[in-house]
Amino acid sequence: MPRQYDLGRLRFLLSFAAIAAGILILVLVAFTDFGESDHSKAAPVSTIAPLVKGRPDECPSDWRFIDNTELRFTMCLPRNLLAFDGRRTIPFEQLQDLERSALFHNFVIVNPTWLFPPADDGSLPDVVAPISLNVDVIPPQTGFSGCNPRAQTPNPNGVVYCVDRLTGGIDGPSVSPDGPLTRYRVLMPTLRGKGVNDAFSLYLTTESLSSYWTAQQPLFRLIVDNLKPY
């Protein structure tokens, strides 16, 4: 004898199954969208190329390669330049670990003629003529007395520079149009795609006796060209 079916109960079960299937589909779609959205936020695609650390083989022949791991820059310098701690000069080859760490925090470099200037007749070679050089890292709000590199037009790499004439005094050098020293200021942003007014910058200053400045400009710009934050 054929089994009797309860049509009402069958309709109820079919309706319940359809509702459950719909809920399951909605849940799967929601979790799929959530996963895709979360993945896109966790791994954004950057279009800004990272800064590239300099290499020793990029230095001019017979220059010294320096990797300042404290201030995070590389640079190339003529080999006759010496570390200066405010009291004495130290050849790089003689630096002990603590001295090197101190230099990398307060990067001040001079050559022997800077401490003991010769007769100011402009006759010395560019690298031998008196040079003082300092590199630091400064925030974007740092202001300046004298020439303001922030007001200059940046080059394609965002670097700006300006030049001052200085004269010495009890409280240090001061700006003077006819001063015997020339100071070359450079700001270099430490973030690619940012300007010196928006990001921390490497701040390089070089000082020269003014009678040597014209001849030394190419030397200082070569130093700047090989200064690379990372």
C-alpha positions, 0 to 999 in steps of 0.5 A: 500500500503506498505511503501517505505523505503529509503535504503540509509538513513537506511544504514546511520542511522545504521552506525551512531548507530554502531559508537556511540555504539563503542564510548560508549564502549571505554568510559566505558572501559577507566573509568573502568580502571581509577577507578581501577588504582586510587583505587590501588594507593589510598589504597596500601597494606602494608607488614610492621607491625606497631610498637606496643606500650608497656603495663604496664603488660609487665614490670618486677614486681614492676617496673614503666611503663612510656608512654612518649607521647612527644618522643613517646616511652614506657619503664619500670624502677626500681621505685627508679629512679628519674626525674632529671632537672639538679638542683634537683631530683623529684619522679615521683609521685610528678611531676606536669603537667609542670614538666612532660612535661619538663621531657618528652621533656628532659628525664633524670633519675638518682638514689639518689646514682648517685648524692651522690656516696658512697664509690666505692667498688662495694658492692651495689645492681644493682638497688641501685648502681649509675645509670644515664639514658637518652633517646632522639630521633636523626636523622640518620646522627648524629655522635658520639665521642667515641664508635660508635653504628652505626658501630655495627652489629644490632640485629634482631630488628635493635638495636645496642649498644656499650660501652665506659669508661669515665673520668670526666673533666671541659668540661664534661666526655671524653673517657678514657680506664681506666676511672671510668665511663662506658657508655652504648649507644643504638640506636633503629630505630623508623620505622619498617624495617629501620636501625638506619642509615636510620631512626630516632632512640631512643638514650638511654645512661646509665652511671655507676661507672665502678666498678659496670658495670659488675653486672649492665649489665643485668639490663641495657639490661632489660631496653633496652628490655622494651624500645619501640618506637611507 
